[in-house]
């Protein structure tokens, strides 16, 4: 597995990480604990060092699973988790934001316990809290770094102004946001800013929540508790309209003797040397398929062919419901 450096703070990780959310959260029934542990350890055996979780995944159960799985090889891996939601406050909705300094500290200590570790390698603010100045958030994480509880500071789905203000208080090692062949918004302003400031980028949903694998079409039915049922982009009509993108990419993949998932990941890896995607999966075969993308070389001609597809194919549907779409652009 090739290694990449995220940001100017020297965080070195595998070129592909593992997004662990889907093991316990959002995509139907959680995997059995034994199976989840086996998959995580299989990723370690294959060279993956970056593992991504959050307290809200479950809630809590994802961190617990990761902590149990990685405890025997803790010093070989980088664990990323997140704060920013009012998960433990029974008086508000779990999705309510809370990045008050005292709460950040509470989340940090609780996450350390669930993860069975004495430090969090990468601590993200999960979503920007408009009620708390980002300087206070960055200052709190700066203090946690000084205390040895946290190694690196990250932001998720933050806008350019927020990133600059946070970075002025405590260097931001990584921004995590959605980025893929069918969600390219970061290209317009965020990627140039990250390059300017020396901040790494970790795209989540690099396979479009499964759509870019080619396994989802207009007739696909999701489990009742799969959150894609609530996403406009996964409505039946949107999926049918977006099939044009899959059909076009399929031809490119066949020409490379690769899968569409591998093309989608290899495309991200080719964008910048400081980009590390974190596809998630519950299956060993999919894990191995995704990791094989690190060995794929996309030629300038391949990249031009992909760009021609992107230039002519329009993606239909918002990625989130309107109120959440607005929230992610702060």
Secondary structure by P-SEA (a helix, b strand, c coil): cbbbbcccccccccccccccccccccccccccaaaaaaaaaaaaaacccccccccccccaaaaaaaaaacccccccbbbbbbccccccccccccccccccaaaaaaaaaaaaaaaccccccccccccccccccaaaaaaaaaaaaaaccccccccccccaaaaaaaaaccccccccccccccccccccccaaaaaaabbbbbbccccccccccccccccccccccccccccccccaaaaaaaaaaaaaaaaaaaaacccaaaaaaaaaaaccccbbbbbbbccaaaaaaaaacccccccaaaaaaaaaaaaccccccccccaaaaaaaac
